């Protein structure tokens, strides 16, 4: 089809003015005092009445918008507070250290320090690690270092002693060699000190 064909002359386009007339016919009357035009445009009622609108004609909605002020009647301090709260979407915020439910967990520091005891006490409520209520560290296959072997020997245990065996033996020796249980015996006091030091070394090394 060429630009000047006979079919081109028959094309009819619906005029836009008719659409505007139909919209104005179904629109309510303008709410501006003394105006009888169609209220085809919405204008917000104001603060604390969000979602409510006036219906004005085009001329009066322009006039209304020129003088519209959302903060009309508010003090400067209230306006400043509103603007500050708007930065966070008017959601509540807390100063660091004020929210009691956001307390830090002491175990975090232990985790950062690399203590193996932290992982022994780690909870596993969904049994992701296949344990029975908590993370179970893998069996130790490494050979004890000289200091660790000496600590195990001090407690009277073999090199393959389990963590539970180390704890049980430690409690037994502490109770046995405590100065109060031996009338202040000097030899027993030295043995008591050696047991404590050996247990601390094994605990820091992850044996218990």
Buried (B, 14 or more C-beta within 10 A) or exposed (E): EEEEEEEEEEEEEEEEEEEEEEEEEEBEEBBBEEBEBBBBBEBBEBEEEEEEEBBBBEEBBEBBEEEEEEEEEBEEEEEEEBEEEEEEEEEEEEEEEEEEEEEEEEEEEBEEEEBBBBBBEBEBEEEEEEEEEBBBBEEBEEEBEEEBEEBBEBBEBEEEBEBEBBBBBBEEBBEEBEEEEBEEEEEBBEBBEBBBEBBEBBBBBBBB
